[in-house]
Amino acid sequence: MVVVRKLKKILEERFPPPEKWNLREDNGVIGAVTSKRFRRMDAMQRQDQIHDILATQLTGEERRRVLLIVAVTPEEEVVNAENENL
């Protein structure tokens, strides 16, 4: 849980409201970051941005706890939520 708290603080600073982030601990940290900044980026550029944040802000041990953080736009978040409700 220590890594989740630290990562939440980092993401809140990098992606302040109205941007959103959602993390949970499930045998490692998984989650999503929703940001308008991702609109003009392809999937690899988005993941590179998340990776750069993790690489500079977390220790190697903390990074090993992070399994997956997906980067999406607000529009993609809405579509994904609608698909989950089908």
C-alpha positions in Angstrom: 0.0 0.0 0.0 2.9 2.4 0.5 3.7 2.3 -3.2 0.0 3.1 -4.1 0.0 6.1 -1.7 3.2 7.4 -3.1 2.1 6.9 -6.7 -1.3 8.5 -6.1 0.6 11.6 -4.7 2.9 11.7 -7.7 0.0 11.3 -10.2 -2.1 13.9 -8.5 0.8 16.4 -8.9 1.4 15.5 -12.5 -2.3 15.2 -13.5 -4.2 17.6 -11.3 -8.0 17.8 -11.5 -9.9 17.7 -13.7 -7.5 15.0 -14.8 -8.2 11.7 -13.1 -6.2 8.6 -12.0 -7.4 5.4 -10.4 -5.1 2.9 -8.8 -5.5 -0.3 -6.9 -3.3 -2.9 -5.3 -4.0 -6.4 -6.7 -0.8 -8.4 -6.2 0.8 -5.3 -7.7 -0.4 -1.8 -8.6 -2.8 -1.5 -11.6 -4.7 1.5 -12.7 -5.5 4.2 -15.3 -4.7 7.8 -15.8 -7.3 9.9 -17.7 -6.0 13.1 -19.2 -6.7 15.5 -22.1 -2.9 15.6 -22.7 -3.1 12.1 -24.2 -5.4 13.2 -27.1 -2.7 13.8 -29.6 -0.5 10.9 -28.5 -0.4 7.4 -29.8 -0.5 4.5 -27.3 3.3 4.2 -27.2 3.8 7.9 -26.5 1.3 7.7 -23.7 3.0 4.8 -22.1 6.4 6.4 -22.5 5.1 9.4 -20.6 3.8 7.2 -17.7 7.1 5.2 -17.7 9.2 8.4 -17.5 7.2 9.5 -14.5 7.7 6.1 -12.8 11.4 6.0 -13.7 12.1 9.4 -12.2 9.8 9.3 -9.1 9.9 5.7 -7.9 12.7 3.4 -6.7 13.5 0.3 -8.7 11.8 -1.8 -6.0 8.7 0.4 -6.1 8.6 0.2 -10.0 8.6 -3.6 -9.8 5.3 -3.4 -7.8 3.6 -1.5 -10.8 2.0 -4.1 -13.1 0.1 -1.8 -15.4 -1.0 1.8 -15.7 -3.1 2.6 -18.8 -3.2 6.1 -20.2 -6.5 7.2 -21.8 -8.3 10.3 -22.9 -11.6 11.4 -21.3 -13.4 10.3 -24.4 -11.9 6.8 -24.3 -12.8 6.6 -20.6 -16.5 7.2 -21.5 -16.5 4.6 -24.3 -14.8 2.0 -22.0 -17.3 2.7 -19.3 -20.2 2.3 -21.8 -18.8 -1.0 -23.1 -18.5 -2.4 -19.5 -22.2 -1.7 -19.0 -23.2 -3.7 -22.0 
